[in-house]
């Protein structure tokens, strides 16, 4: 199975969210493939460092950890968008490019 997690799951894990960490760990233990894009990594770092005002080093480490467990995919332009939340369109495009289930 191929999975793309939303940025919020990685943010929750970085904040010490035990449930978020278990979701990611369980997914990897089940031998499911986790995919991530540069957009998700950039958004993760931005949310942690800028929005939550945590140290940039913590944000970068969270990004490294996410990248270490996921397969980086390049996202190609697409006409597909999330109707009620265009900001999530990049997540949709990541899932489409990865062929996520």
C-alpha positions in Angstrom: 0.0 0.0 0.0 1.2 3.5 -0.8 0.5 6.3 1.7 0.9 10.1 1.7 0.4 11.8 5.1 -0.8 15.3 5.4 1.6 17.8 6.9 -0.4 18.0 10.1 0.4 14.4 11.0 4.2 15.3 10.9 3.6 18.4 12.9 1.7 16.5 15.5 4.5 14.0 15.8 7.1 16.8 16.1 5.1 18.2 19.0 5.3 14.9 20.8 2.0 13.5 19.6 2.2 9.9 20.6 -0.7 8.9 18.4 0.8 10.5 15.3 4.1 8.7 16.0 2.3 5.4 16.3 0.4 5.9 13.1 3.7 6.5 11.2 5.5 3.7 12.9 2.7 1.2 12.3 2.5 2.2 8.7 6.2 1.5 8.2 6.1 -1.8 10.1 3.2 -2.9 7.9 5.6 -2.5 5.0 3.5 0.2 3.5 5.4 2.8 1.5 5.2 6.4 2.7 5.6 9.1 0.1 6.4 12.8 0.7 7.0 15.8 -1.5 9.2 18.9 -1.2 6.0 20.9 -0.6 5.1 18.8 2.4 8.7 19.2 3.8 8.7 22.9 3.2 5.2 23.3 4.8 6.3 21.2 7.8 9.3 23.4 8.5 7.3 26.6 7.9 4.5 25.5 10.3 6.9 24.4 13.1 9.4 27.3 12.8 7.2 30.2 11.7 3.7 29.5 12.8 4.5 27.7 16.1 7.6 29.8 16.7 9.7 26.8 17.6 13.5 26.7 16.9 14.3 26.4 13.2 16.7 23.5 14.2 13.7 21.5 15.6 11.8 22.2 12.4 14.6 21.0 10.2 15.1 17.9 12.3 11.4 17.1 11.9 11.8 17.5 8.2 14.8 15.2 8.1 13.0 12.6 10.1 10.0 12.7 7.8 12.2 12.4 4.7 14.2 9.6 6.2 11.0 7.5 6.5 9.4 8.5 3.2 10.2 8.3 -0.5 10.5 11.7 -2.0 8.4 12.3 -5.1 8.5 15.2 -7.5 5.1 16.8 -8.1 4.1 17.7 -11.6 1.6 20.5 -12.3 -2.0 19.3 -12.5 -5.5 20.7 -13.0 -6.8 18.7 -10.1 -7.6 20.7 -7.0 -9.2 20.2 -3.6 -12.5 22.1 -4.2 -13.1 23.5 -0.6 -9.4 23.8 0.3 -7.1 24.8 -2.5 -4.2 24.9 -0.1 -4.4 21.1 0.1 -4.1 20.7 -3.6 -0.4 20.1 -3.3 -1.0 17.2 -1.0 -3.5 15.7 -3.5 -0.9 16.1 -6.3 1.7 14.3 -4.2 -0.7 11.4 -3.6 -1.5 11.3 -7.4 2.2 11.3 -8.3 3.0 8.6 -5.8 0.0 6.5 -7.0 -1.2 6.4 -3.4 -3.9 4.1 -2.3 
